[in-house]
Amino acid sequence: MDTVPTTSAPPCIAVDIDGSLLLTDTLHESLIVLLRRRPLLLFLLPIWLLSGKAHFKRQLASHIMPDIARLPANEAFLSWLQERRAEGASLHLFSAADERIAQAVAERFGIFDTATGTSGTVNLSGESKRAAIEALLGPGAIYAGDSRKDLPVWMGCGSAVLIGRTARLRSALKVLGPRVQVVAAFDTPRFDFGIWQRALRLHQWVKNVLLFVPLLLGGRILQELPQALLGFAVFGLIASATYLVNDLLDLEHDRQHRTKRHRPLASGALPLKDAIVAIPLLFLAATALTAFLSPAFAAVTALYVVVTLSYSLAIKQMLVLDVITLAGLFTIRIGAGIAAVGNPVSPWLLAFSMFFFLSLACVKRHTECLAVMERGSSQVPGRAYRGTDATWLMAVGAGSAFTALSTFFIFLVGNESPILTYPAPQWMWFICVIIGYWLLRVWALAARGEMQDDPVLFTVKDRLSLFLAALIVLLILMARNWGE
């Protein structure tokens, strides 16, 4: 933050809401809530917009209201405002958001003398906002905003607090000449790779190594590796896109979660509009890459998209069906690997995958149930589970783990098993021991409350898990090539 010392407390400060006081846009938040709660009203949006932006915002606010109390605030700017308030300054909200939202924001923070927003007929932006500020506060007020649309307001006020991409705003203000003095600046970078990395969940791409399982078990590795790598990239892009969709739809629940509230979209570190633009771009890139693979792979990919979007929209709130769907999504990845390289795989391997990942999905829900019990709550936010469900989730997860081991044993001895053609198939038996040990260890940590929310993230960070995964790959290669 940059500030210019003042000799006396400012008489009054006019404050913008979207992107300034709040690290999000209330209009975008309202549209997301509308999509989640009352999706049929989406068909009315074009009709409302035909009557103007002011009418559009009024109709939207009359049907839906985001959870104002949990919207992320610009804490640095808010602290500055509180200091000015303590010095005797009067604070006033002026926002292009509907006046109902402006009033709700004012009530949340309790430091504003007045709150003015868009009425049903006048959109409070640009020149309209300038006129409203001058009518209420007179000349000489300080205006805090984050957009080039605020240039007319700053021209009328003469003093500015810049928020957001302050370097660009300073350049724009130079066009207005020396009439506008910058009192303070609160910079937020436009692009941060670390934020995008977290939003796109690049670490979750590790799940897509399942596409290489058919290649590793039965394919010609060097010849078919390019197709597998291309399939890996396709599923990575799709996964990132669907994670953005999921986070947009789950904003309200994420902001109530002890760790998910720090996610880029929930915390306001990444603007909602940037995510909305990124989603179709990621899907288009994945579609372009799919054109270089087989029609069977495209069909499996389409199935994955349908299932994962169904999970984000509805299934994740359904008891039991959600964990079954999560296990199915992992198994679909193996199916995609089969389609990418064209190698048949025993159905017992797919059955093993379902039971194995059903166990891990139960680990995830079990951990969430333990967390809500520790906080004294009863319901897992956004899920159909209660804290008391931890016990039966452990029972289901442990049972699935042992069923997975039994299924893998059948895979090793089945008539359709590809290992029957291996020169040294005995090395594969050690994999049963490794998988069994790892599953028992995961559940022991979960029972102690030492497991991360996501067992996949735990696996990526856990050195022993990575070592065991590498050992499994080595054993498969030894079984396939020992003695050749």
C-alpha positions in Angstrom: 0.0 0.0 0.0 1.2 3.5 -0.9 -0.2 6.6 1.0 0.2 10.3 0.9 0.3 12.0 4.3 -2.5 14.4 5.0 -2.5 17.2 7.5 -6.1 16.7 8.6 -8.7 14.0 8.5 -10.5 14.0 5.1 -14.1 15.3 5.3 -15.6 12.3 3.6 -14.6 9.2 1.6 -16.8 7.6 -1.1 -16.1 3.9 -1.4 -16.8 1.4 -4.3 -17.8 -2.2 -3.4 -17.0 -4.6 -6.3 -13.3 -5.2 -6.6 -12.6 -2.5 -4.0 -14.0 -3.0 -0.6 -14.8 -6.6 -1.6 -12.4 -8.9 -3.5 -15.1 -10.1 -5.7 -18.0 -8.8 -7.9 -21.4 -9.1 -6.3 -23.1 -9.3 -9.7 -21.0 -12.3 -10.7 -21.6 -13.8 -7.2 -25.4 -13.3 -7.7 -25.3 -15.0 -11.1 -23.4 -18.0 -9.7 -26.0 -18.3 -6.9 -28.8 -18.0 -9.4 -27.3 -20.8 -11.5 -27.0 -23.0 -8.4 -30.3 -22.4 -6.7 -32.7 -21.3 -9.5 -31.3 -22.3 -12.8 -34.6 -21.9 -14.7 -34.4 -18.1 -14.1 -31.4 -18.0 -16.4 -33.8 -17.9 -19.3 -35.2 -14.6 -18.0 -31.8 -12.9 -17.9 -31.9 -11.7 -21.6 -35.4 -10.4 -21.1 -34.4 -8.4 -18.0 -31.3 -7.0 -19.8 -33.4 -5.7 -22.6 -34.8 -3.1 -20.1 -31.4 -1.9 -19.2 -28.7 -2.7 -16.7 -30.4 -1.1 -13.8 -33.6 -3.1 -14.3 -31.5 -6.3 -14.8 -29.7 -5.8 -11.5 -33.0 -5.0 -9.7 -34.7 -8.1 -10.9 -31.7 -10.2 -10.1 -31.5 -8.8 -6.5 -35.2 -9.4 -6.0 -34.9 -13.1 -6.8 -31.5 -13.9 -5.3 -29.0 -12.5 -2.8 -25.4 -13.8 -2.3 -24.2 -14.5 1.2 -22.9 -11.0 1.9 -21.4 -11.9 5.3 -19.0 -14.4 3.8 -17.9 -12.5 0.7 -14.1 -11.9 0.9 -13.1 -8.4 2.0 -10.1 -6.4 1.0 -8.6 -6.5 4.5 -5.8 -4.0 3.9 -8.2 -1.4 2.5 -10.8 -2.1 5.2 -8.2 -1.4 7.9 -7.3 1.8 6.2 -10.9 2.8 6.2 -11.3 2.0 9.8 -8.3 4.2 10.7 -9.8 7.1 8.7 -13.1 6.5 10.5 -11.3 6.7 13.9 -9.8 10.0 12.8 -13.3 11.5 12.2 -13.8 10.9 8.5 -17.3 10.1 7.2 -17.5 7.0 5.0 -20.1 6.5 2.2 -20.7 3.5 -0.1 -21.4 4.2 -3.7 -21.8 1.1 -5.9 -23.0 0.0 -9.3 -24.5 -3.0 -7.4 -28.2 -2.9 -6.6 -29.0 -0.8 -3.7 -30.2 -3.8 -1.7 -26.7 -5.3 -1.9 -25.1 -1.9 -1.0 -27.3 -1.7 2.1 -26.4 -5.3 3.1 -22.7 -4.6 2.7 -23.0 -1.4 4.8 -24.8 -3.4 7.5 -22.1 -6.0 7.5 -19.2 -3.7 8.1 -21.0 -1.1 10.3 -18.6 1.8 9.5 -20.5 3.6 6.7 -22.8 6.6 7.2 -24.7 6.0 4.0 -25.0 3.4 1.2 -26.1 4.2 -2.3 -26.5 1.7 -5.1 -28.2 1.2 -8.4 -31.9 1.8 -8.4 -34.3 0.1 -10.6 -34.0 3.0 -13.2 -30.4 4.4 -12.8 -27.2 2.3 -13.1 -24.8 3.9 -10.6 -21.7 3.8 -12.7 -19.4 6.4 -14.3 -21.1 9.8 -14.7 -24.1 8.7 -12.8 -22.0 7.8 -9.8 -20.1 11.1 -10.0 -23.4 13.0 -10.0 -24.6 11.0 -7.0 -21.5 11.6 -5.0 -21.5 15.4 -5.7 -25.2 15.6 -4.8 -24.7 14.0 -1.5 -21.2 15.0 -0.5 -20.4 18.0 -2.5 -17.0 18.7 -4.2 -13.7 17.6 -2.7 -14.6 14.1 -1.6 -12.1 11.2 -1.8 -13.2 8.4 -4.0 -11.9 4.8 -3.7 -12.3 2.6 -6.8 -10.6 0.0 -8.9 -11.7 0.5 -12.5 -11.1 2.8 -15.5 -14.9 3.4 -15.4 -14.2 5.4 -12.3 -12.2 8.0 -14.1 -15.1 10.5 -14.4 -15.7 10.1 -10.6 -12.1 10.8 -9.8 -12.2 13.8 -12.1 -15.1 15.2 -10.2 -13.7 14.4 -6.7 -10.1 15.4 -7.2 -8.7 12.8 -4.8 -8.3 9.1 -5.4 -7.7 5.9 -3.6 -6.6 3.3 -6.2 -7.3 -0.4 -5.7 -6.3 -3.3 -7.9 -4.1 -2.8 -10.9 -2.8 0.5 -9.5 0.0 1.1 -12.1 -2.5 1.0 -14.9 -4.9 3.3 -13.0 -2.1 5.8 -12.4 -1.3 5.9 -16.1 -4.9 6.6 -16.9 -5.1 9.3 -14.3 -2.1 11.1 -15.9 -4.4 11.8 -18.8 -6.6 13.8 -16.4 -3.6 16.0 -15.5 -2.5 17.1 -12.0 -6.1 17.8 -10.8 -6.4 14.3 -9.3 -4.2 13.5 -6.2 -3.6 9.9 -5.3 -4.1 9.6 -1.5 -3.5 5.9 -1.2 -3.0 2.8 -3.3 -3.7 -0.9 -2.6 -2.2 -3.0 -5.4 -3.4 -6.5 -6.3 -1.4 -8.2 -9.1 -3.4 -9.2 -12.2 -1.7 -12.5 -12.8 -0.1 -14.8 -10.3 1.1 -18.2 -11.5 0.9 -19.6 -8.0 -2.8 -18.6 -7.7 -3.7 -20.1 -11.1 -1.7 -23.2 -10.2 -3.9 -23.6 -7.1 -7.1 -22.8 -9.0 -6.4 -25.2 -11.8 -5.4 -27.8 -9.2 -2.3 -28.8 -11.3 -1.3 -31.2 -8.5 -4.5 -33.1 -9.1 -3.2 -34.0 -12.6 -1.4 -36.8 -10.8 -4.7 -38.7 -10.9 -4.4 -38.9 -14.6 -1.3 -41.2 -14.4 -4.0 -43.9 -14.3 -4.2 -43.5 -18.1 -0.7 -45.1 -18.2 -1.8 -48.2 -16.4 -3.0 -50.1 -19.6 0.2 -49.0 -21.3 2.3 -50.3 -18.5 0.5 -53.6 -18.1 0.1 -54.6 -21.7 1.1 -52.1 -24.3 4.2 -51.5 -26.3 5.5 -48.7 -24.1 7.8 -46.8 -26.5 5.5 -47.1 -29.5 2.2 -46.1 -27.7 3.6 -43.6 -25.2 2.8 -40.5 -27.4 -0.9 -41.4 -27.4 -0.9 -41.9 -23.7 0.8 -38.6 -23.1 -1.7 -36.8 -25.3 -4.5 -38.5 -23.4 -2.9 -37.4 -20.1 -2.9 -33.8 -21.3 -6.5 -34.0 -22.4 -7.7 -35.2 -19.1 -5.6 -32.7 -17.3 -7.2 -29.8 -19.2 -10.6 -31.2 -18.6 -10.0 -31.8 -14.9 -8.8 -28.2 -14.4 -11.8 -26.8 -16.2 -14.2 -28.9 -14.1 -12.4 -27.9 -10.9 -13.1 -24.3 -11.8 -16.8 -25.2 -12.5 -16.9 -27.0 -9.2 -15.3 -24.1 -7.2 -17.7 -21.6 -8.8 -20.7 -23.6 -7.9 -19.4 -24.4 -4.4 -18.4 -20.9 -3.4 -20.9 -20.6 -0.5 -19.9 -23.9 1.0 -16.2 -23.5 0.5 -16.3 -20.2 2.4 -17.6 -22.1 5.4 -14.9 -24.8 5.2 -11.8 -24.6 7.4 -9.4 -25.1 4.5 -11.4 -24.6 1.3 -12.1 -21.0 2.2 -8.5 -20.3 1.2 -9.1 -21.5 -2.4 -8.4 -18.8 -5.0 -12.0 -18.2 -6.0 -13.5 -18.5 -2.5 -10.9 -16.1 -1.0 -11.2 -13.6 -3.9 -7.5 -14.1 -4.9 -8.8 -15.0 -8.4 -11.6 -12.9 -10.0 -14.7 -14.9 -10.9 -14.8 -13.5 -14.4 -11.2 -14.8 -15.0 -12.3 -18.3 -14.1 -15.5 -18.0 -16.2 -13.3 -17.1 -19.3 -10.8 -19.8 -18.6 -13.3 -22.7 -18.4 -14.4 -22.7 -22.1 -10.7 -22.1 -23.2 -9.6 -25.2 -21.3 -12.4 -27.3 -22.8 -11.6 -26.0 -26.3 -7.9 -26.9 -25.9 -8.9 -30.4 -24.7 -11.3 -30.9 -27.6 -8.5 -29.9 -30.1 -6.1 -32.4 -28.7 -8.8 -35.1 -28.7 -9.0 -34.9 -32.5 -5.6 -36.6 -32.6 -6.8 -39.6 -30.7 -9.3 -42.4 -31.5 -13.1 -42.0 -31.5 -13.2 -44.5 -28.6 -11.1 -42.2 -26.5 -13.3 -39.2 -27.5 -16.4 -41.2 -26.3 -14.7 -42.1 -22.9 -13.7 -38.4 -22.5 -17.2 -37.3 -23.2 -18.5 -39.7 -20.6 -16.0 -38.3 -18.1 -17.1 -34.8 -18.7 -20.8 -35.7 -18.3 -20.2 -37.6 -15.0 -17.8 -35.0 -13.5 -20.2 -32.1 -14.3 -23.1 -34.1 -12.9 -21.1 -34.6 -9.8 -20.4 -30.9 -9.5 -24.0 -29.9 -10.1 -25.8 -32.4 -8.0 -24.3 -35.8 -7.1 -21.7 -34.4 -4.6 -24.6 -33.6 -2.3 -26.1 -37.1 -2.4 -25.3 -39.6 0.3 -23.2 -42.6 -0.8 -23.7 -41.9 -4.5 -21.1 -39.2 -4.3 -18.3 -41.6 -3.2 -19.4 -44.2 -5.8 -19.2 -41.5 -8.5 -15.7 -40.4 -7.3 -14.5 -44.0 -7.6 -16.1 -44.2 -11.1 -14.3 -41.1 -12.3 -11.0 -42.8 -11.4 -11.9 -45.9 -13.2 -13.0 -44.0 -16.3 -9.4 -42.7 -16.4 -8.2 -46.3 -16.8 -10.8 -46.8 -19.5 -9.5 -43.7 -21.3 -6.0 -45.2 -21.2 -7.3 -48.4 -22.7 -9.0 -46.4 -25.5 -5.9 -44.2 -26.0 -3.5 -47.2 -26.6 -6.0 -49.8 -27.8 -4.9 -52.5 -25.4 -7.6 -54.8 -23.8 -7.4 -55.0 -20.0 -9.0 -57.6 -17.7 -12.3 -56.4 -16.2 -11.0 -57.5 -12.9 -8.6 -54.6 -13.1 -11.5 -52.2 -13.5 -13.3 -53.8 -10.6 -10.1 -53.4 -8.5 -10.0 -49.7 -9.4 -13.7 -49.2 -8.3 -13.1 -50.8 -4.9 -9.7 -49.2 -4.3 -10.9 -45.7 -5.1 -14.2 -46.1 -3.3 -12.0 -46.7 -0.2 -10.1 -43.5 -0.8 -13.3 -41.5 -1.4 -14.5 -42.8 2.0 -11.2 -41.6 3.5 -11.9 -38.1 2.2 -15.5 -38.0 3.6 -14.4 -39.6 6.9 -11.8 -36.9 7.4 -14.4 -34.2 6.7 -16.7 -35.7 9.2 -14.0 -35.8 11.9 -13.3 -32.1 11.2 -16.9 -31.0 11.7 -17.1 -32.9 15.0 -13.9 -31.2 16.2 -15.5 -27.8 15.5 -18.7 -28.8 17.3 -20.8 -28.8 14.1 -23.1 -31.5 12.9 -23.2 -31.2 9.1 -20.4 -31.2 6.5 -20.9 -28.0 4.5 -22.3 -28.8 1.0 -22.4 -32.5 1.6 -25.0 -35.0 2.8 -22.8 -36.2 5.7 -22.9 -35.6 9.4 -20.1 -35.8 11.8 -21.5 -39.1 13.3 -21.1 -40.7 9.8 -17.4 -41.1 10.3 -17.8 -44.5 11.9 -19.8 -46.2 9.1 -17.6 -44.5 6.5 -14.6 -46.1 8.0 -16.4 -49.5 7.9 -17.3 -49.1 4.2 -13.8 -47.8 3.3 -12.0 -50.6 5.1 -14.3 -53.2 3.6 -13.7 -51.7 0.1 -9.9 -51.8 0.7 -9.9 -55.5 1.5 -12.3 -56.2 -1.4 -9.9 -54.3 -3.7 -7.0 -56.6 -2.5 -9.1 -59.7 -3.2 -10.1 -58.4 -6.6 -6.4 -57.7 -7.5 -5.6 -61.3 -6.5 -8.2 -62.5 -8.9 -6.8 -60.2 -11.6 -3.4 -61.9 -11.1 -4.7 -65.4 -11.6 -7.6 -64.8 -14.0 -7.6 -66.3 -17.5 -7.8 -62.8 -19.1 -4.9 -61.4 -17.1 -2.2 -59.9 -19.3 0.5 -61.0 -16.8 0.1 -64.6 -18.0 2.2 -63.5 -21.0 4.9 -62.0 -18.8 8.3 -63.7 -18.6 8.5 -63.3 -14.8 4.9 -62.8 -13.5 5.9 -63.7 -9.9 7.1 -60.2 -9.3 3.5 -59.0 -9.5 2.6 -60.7 -6.3 4.7 -58.3 -4.3 2.3 -55.5 -5.5 -0.5 -57.1 -3.4 1.6 -56.7 -0.3 2.5 -53.1 -1.1 -1.1 -52.0 -1.9 -2.4 -53.7 1.3 0.2 -52.1 3.5 -0.5 -48.6 1.9 -4.2 -48.9 2.4 -3.9 -50.0 6.0 -1.5 -47.1 6.7 -3.8 -44.5 5.0 -6.8 -45.7 7.2 -4.7 -45.7 10.3 -3.7 -42.1 9.7 -7.3 -41.2 8.9 -8.5 -42.8 12.1 -6.0 -40.7 14.1 -7.2 -37.5 12.3 -3.8 -37.1 10.7 -5.0 -37.4 7.1 -5.4 -34.4 4.7 -8.8 -33.7 3.3 -7.7 -35.2 0.0 -5.8 -38.5 0.1 -4.4 -37.8 -3.4 -2.8 -34.6 -2.1 -1.5 -36.7 0.8 0.0 -39.2 -1.6 1.8 -36.5 -3.6 3.4 -35.0 -0.5 4.2 -38.3 1.3 7.6 -39.6 0.5 6.8 -43.2 1.5 3.8 -43.2 -0.8 5.8 -42.0 -3.7 8.5 -44.6 -3.0 6.0 -47.3 -3.0 4.4 -46.1 -6.2 7.8 -46.1 -7.9 8.4 -49.6 -6.5 5.2 -50.9 -8.0 6.2 -49.5 -11.4 9.6 -51.2 -11.1 8.0 -54.6 -10.2 5.7 -54.4 -13.3 8.7 -53.7 -15.5 10.6 -56.6 -13.9 7.7 -58.9 -14.5 7.4 -57.8 -18.1 11.1 -57.9 -19.0 12.9 -60.2 -16.6 14.5 -63.0 -18.4 13.9 -61.6 -21.9 
